Amino acid sequence: MTTVALDTGVGPLLRGWREQRRVSQLELALRAESSARHVSFIETGRARPSEAMILRLAEHLDVPVRERNALLLAAGYAPRYAETMLDDPSMGALHEGIQQLLRGYEPYPALVVDGSYNVVAANSGTTMLLEGVSERLLSGPLNAMRLTLHPSGLAPRIRNLREWRGHLLHQMERQMALARSETLRTLYDEVAGYPLPEAGDGAGAEGADEGEAPLPCPRFALPLQIEHRGQVLSFVSSISTFNTPMDVTVSELAIETFLPADPATVEHLQSIGR
């Protein structure tokens, strides 16, 4: 996902992150227990920062772990953070813990995605919602954004598609502001270009047919309202990440869980599980 050219030099890269975070040289220096003069010299190439200084500045600028490796490489240092495949034996405890978490959340949907929203694990509650999705979207790497917003995916069954689509696109925009990724930008441009149903054309167009009462929404969060086997289910979602990750792969994982937002959804899911 890193898009930074390594021959740019660590100074301009750090300056780019500082400006993106809208932090002054003085403010960054105070956070890192340095001086504005030293930060300025680093950014202009007049001073070569130590490995520890690069990591300290990156931490205070909230630079993603993957991009911290790019900063170190640009300064002539070795990467600090490994990028380990999830199926590597060293990831066994993490992998098993994720699987236990997903199984424990059943019958409600839960899944794990990487930094490009590719699904790396999911439970049976998620699989249940994917009934009727085009086989083309289900073959190869599954991508949560494509599965949700593609016209051959879940989109036709989402009763509040416009609102939920806006929420997902905003979520991607916030992520792109934190991590400069061409992969993520390409995905965003793709899913943002998917057509929306015309008003009155299907369940995804603003939620209900003409004359039908709007679906009740919880007041505490925007719900995902999706039709399944003739029943409209309502969920609110939450996203969790790992604290202080020391591996690139782990740093980009996110666990999304869907909590039933009304008693009818609870009853429907529990009836399927029985």
C-alpha positions as CSV (number, residue, x, y, z in Angstrom):
1,M,0.0,0.0,0.0
2,T,3.0,2.4,0.4
3,T,3.1,4.9,-2.4
4,V,6.0,7.0,-1.3
5,A,9.0,7.1,-3.6
6,L,12.0,6.0,-1.5
7,D,14.4,8.4,-3.4
8,T,12.4,11.4,-2.3
9,G,14.4,11.7,0.9
10,V,13.3,11.5,4.5
11,G,13.1,15.3,5.0
12,P,10.5,16.0,2.4
13,L,8.5,12.9,3.4
14,L,8.4,14.1,7.0
15,R,7.5,17.6,6.0
16,G,4.6,16.1,3.9
17,W,3.3,14.2,6.8
18,R,3.6,17.2,9.1
19,E,1.7,19.4,6.7
20,Q,-0.9,16.8,6.1
21,R,-1.5,16.6,9.9
22,R,-1.5,20.4,10.0
23,V,1.2,20.6,12.7
24,S,3.8,23.4,12.9
25,Q,7.5,22.7,13.2
26,L,7.4,24.2,16.7
27,E,4.5,22.1,17.8
28,L,6.1,18.9,16.4
29,A,9.4,19.7,18.1
30,L,7.7,20.2,21.4
31,R,5.9,16.9,21.1
32,A,9.1,15.1,20.2
33,E,11.3,16.9,22.8
34,S,13.4,18.5,20.1
35,S,13.8,22.0,18.7
36,A,12.0,23.7,15.8
37,R,15.5,24.4,14.4
38,H,16.4,20.7,14.3
39,V,13.1,19.7,12.8
40,S,13.6,22.4,10.1
41,F,17.2,21.1,9.4
42,I,15.8,17.5,9.0
43,E,13.1,18.6,6.6
44,T,15.5,20.6,4.4
45,G,18.2,17.9,4.4
46,R,20.7,19.9,6.4
47,A,20.6,17.3,9.2
48,R,20.4,13.5,9.0
49,P,18.0,12.3,11.7
50,S,18.8,9.2,13.8
51,E,16.6,6.2,13.5
52,A,15.1,6.9,16.9
53,M,14.3,10.5,15.9
54,I,12.5,9.3,12.8
55,L,10.4,6.9,14.8
56,R,9.7,9.5,17.4
57,L,8.5,12.1,14.8
58,A,6.5,9.5,13.0
59,E,4.7,8.5,16.2
60,H,3.8,12.1,17.0
61,L,2.5,12.6,13.4
62,D,0.5,9.4,13.7
63,V,2.2,8.0,10.6
64,P,0.9,4.5,9.7
65,V,3.3,1.6,10.5
66,R,3.8,0.7,6.9
67,E,4.8,4.3,6.1
68,R,7.2,4.4,9.0
69,N,9.2,1.7,7.2
70,A,9.2,3.9,4.1
71,L,10.6,6.8,6.2
72,L,13.4,4.6,7.6
73,L,14.3,3.3,4.2
74,A,14.4,6.8,2.7
75,A,16.9,7.8,5.5
76,G,19.1,4.7,4.8
77,Y,18.0,2.6,7.7
78,A,16.5,-0.9,7.7
79,P,12.7,-1.3,8.1
80,R,11.7,-1.7,11.8
81,Y,8.4,-3.4,11.3
82,A,7.9,-6.8,9.8
83,E,5.1,-7.7,7.4
84,T,4.0,-11.2,8.3
85,M,1.4,-13.2,6.4
86,L,-1.6,-14.2,8.6
87,D,-1.1,-17.9,7.8
88,D,2.5,-17.8,9.0
89,P,3.1,-20.1,12.0
90,S,4.2,-17.1,14.1
91,M,0.7,-15.7,13.7
92,G,-1.0,-18.8,15.0
93,A,-2.2,-17.3,18.3
94,L,-3.5,-14.2,16.6
95,H,-5.3,-16.2,13.9
96,E,-6.9,-18.5,16.5
97,G,-7.9,-15.5,18.6
98,I,-9.6,-13.8,15.7
99,Q,-11.5,-17.0,14.8
100,Q,-12.7,-17.5,18.3
101,L,-13.9,-13.9,18.4
102,L,-15.8,-14.3,15.1
103,R,-17.4,-17.6,16.2
104,G,-18.3,-16.1,19.6
105,Y,-20.2,-13.3,17.9
106,E,-22.5,-15.6,15.9
107,P,-25.3,-15.5,14.8
108,Y,-24.6,-11.8,14.3
109,P,-22.3,-10.8,11.4
110,A,-18.6,-10.1,12.0
111,L,-15.6,-9.9,9.7
112,V,-12.0,-8.9,9.6
113,V,-10.6,-6.7,6.7
114,D,-7.2,-5.5,5.8
115,G,-6.2,-1.9,4.9
116,S,-7.7,-2.3,1.4
117,Y,-11.0,-3.8,2.8
118,N,-10.2,-7.3,1.6
119,V,-11.9,-9.8,3.8
120,V,-9.4,-12.0,5.6
121,A,-11.9,-13.7,7.9
122,A,-15.7,-13.8,8.4
123,N,-18.2,-15.8,10.4
124,S,-21.4,-17.5,9.4
125,G,-23.5,-14.5,10.2
126,T,-21.7,-12.6,7.4
127,T,-22.0,-15.5,5.0
128,M,-25.7,-15.5,5.7
129,L,-26.0,-11.9,4.5
130,L,-24.2,-12.7,1.3
131,E,-26.9,-15.0,0.0
132,G,-27.8,-14.0,-3.5
133,V,-24.6,-12.0,-4.2
134,S,-23.1,-12.6,-7.7
135,E,-20.6,-15.4,-7.9
136,R,-18.3,-13.1,-9.7
137,L,-18.0,-11.0,-6.6
138,L,-17.5,-14.1,-4.4
139,S,-14.7,-15.5,-6.5
140,G,-11.1,-14.5,-5.8
141,P,-10.3,-12.1,-3.0
142,L,-13.5,-10.8,-1.3
143,N,-13.6,-7.0,-0.9
144,A,-16.1,-5.7,1.7
145,M,-16.7,-2.4,-0.2
146,R,-17.4,-4.1,-3.5
147,L,-19.6,-6.7,-1.9
148,T,-21.6,-4.0,-0.2
149,L,-21.9,-1.3,-2.9
150,H,-21.8,-3.2,-6.2
151,P,-25.2,-3.4,-8.0
152,S,-24.7,-7.2,-8.1
153,G,-23.8,-7.4,-4.5
154,L,-25.7,-6.3,-1.4
155,A,-26.7,-2.9,-2.7
156,P,-30.1,-3.9,-4.1
157,R,-31.1,-5.3,-0.7
158,I,-30.0,-2.3,1.4
159,R,-33.1,-0.3,2.2
160,N,-31.1,2.9,3.1
161,L,-28.4,2.5,0.4
162,R,-27.8,6.2,-0.2
163,E,-27.2,6.9,3.5
164,W,-25.1,3.7,4.1
165,R,-23.1,4.4,0.9
166,G,-22.4,7.9,2.1
167,H,-21.2,6.6,5.4
168,L,-18.8,4.0,3.7
169,L,-17.4,6.5,1.3
170,H,-16.7,9.0,4.1
171,Q,-15.0,6.2,6.1
172,M,-12.7,5.6,3.1
173,E,-12.0,9.3,2.8
174,R,-10.9,9.5,6.4
175,Q,-8.7,6.5,5.9
176,M,-7.1,8.0,2.8
177,A,-6.3,11.1,4.8
178,L,-4.3,9.0,7.3
179,A,-2.6,6.6,4.8
180,R,-1.5,7.6,1.3
181,S,-2.4,4.5,-0.7
182,E,-3.0,4.3,-4.4
183,T,-4.7,0.9,-3.9
184,L,-7.2,2.5,-1.6
185,R,-7.7,5.5,-3.9
186,T,-8.3,3.2,-6.8
187,L,-10.9,1.2,-4.8
188,Y,-12.6,4.4,-3.7
189,D,-12.9,5.7,-7.3
190,E,-14.3,2.3,-8.3
191,V,-17.0,2.0,-5.7
192,A,-17.9,5.7,-5.7
193,G,-18.7,5.3,-9.4
194,Y,-21.2,2.4,-9.0
195,P,-24.7,3.5,-10.1
196,L,-27.4,4.1,-7.6
197,P,-30.9,2.8,-8.2
198,E,-33.4,5.3,-9.4
199,A,-36.0,6.5,-6.9
200,G,-38.7,3.9,-6.5
201,D,-36.6,1.3,-8.3
202,G,-36.0,-1.5,-5.8
203,A,-35.4,-1.7,-2.1
204,G,-32.2,0.3,-2.2
205,A,-33.7,3.5,-3.4
206,E,-34.2,5.6,-0.3
207,G,-35.6,2.7,1.7
208,A,-39.2,2.1,0.8
209,D,-41.8,2.1,-1.9
210,E,-44.0,5.1,-2.4
211,G,-46.7,5.3,0.3
212,E,-44.9,2.9,2.6
213,A,-44.0,4.1,6.1
214,P,-40.2,4.7,6.6
215,L,-38.4,2.1,8.6
216,P,-37.7,3.1,12.2
217,C,-34.1,4.0,12.8
218,P,-32.2,3.8,16.1
219,R,-31.3,7.3,17.3
220,F,-27.9,6.4,18.6
221,A,-26.2,5.5,15.2
222,L,-26.9,5.1,11.5
223,P,-28.1,1.6,10.9
224,L,-27.5,-0.8,8.0
225,Q,-31.0,-1.8,7.0
226,I,-30.8,-4.8,4.7
227,E,-33.4,-7.3,3.4
228,H,-32.9,-11.0,4.0
229,R,-35.4,-13.7,3.2
230,G,-38.3,-11.2,3.2
231,Q,-37.3,-9.7,6.5
232,V,-35.7,-6.2,6.9
233,L,-32.8,-6.5,9.3
234,S,-31.3,-3.5,11.1
235,F,-27.7,-3.4,12.4
236,V,-25.3,-0.8,13.8
237,S,-21.6,-1.5,13.2
238,S,-18.5,-1.0,15.2
239,I,-14.8,-1.2,14.1
240,S,-11.9,-2.3,16.3
241,T,-8.2,-2.3,15.6
242,F,-5.2,-3.6,17.5
243,N,-3.4,-1.4,20.0
244,T,0.3,-0.5,19.4
245,P,0.9,-3.1,16.6
246,M,4.5,-4.0,15.8
247,D,3.7,-5.7,12.5
248,V,2.5,-4.0,9.3
249,T,-0.1,-6.7,8.6
250,V,-1.6,-6.5,12.1
251,S,-1.6,-2.7,12.0
252,E,-3.9,-2.7,9.0
253,L,-6.4,-5.2,10.3
254,A,-9.8,-4.1,11.4
255,I,-12.6,-6.1,13.0
256,E,-16.1,-5.0,12.1
257,T,-19.0,-6.3,14.1
258,F,-22.7,-5.7,13.4
259,L,-25.0,-5.4,16.4
260,P,-28.8,-5.9,16.0
261,A,-30.6,-2.6,16.3
262,D,-34.1,-4.0,17.0
263,P,-35.8,-7.0,18.5
264,A,-37.0,-8.2,15.1
265,T,-33.5,-8.6,13.8
266,V,-32.5,-10.5,16.9
267,E,-35.4,-12.9,16.5
268,H,-34.8,-13.5,12.8
269,L,-31.1,-14.3,13.3
270,Q,-31.7,-16.5,16.2
271,S,-34.4,-18.4,14.3
272,I,-31.9,-19.1,11.5
273,G,-29.3,-20.4,14.0
274,R,-31.7,-22.8,15.6
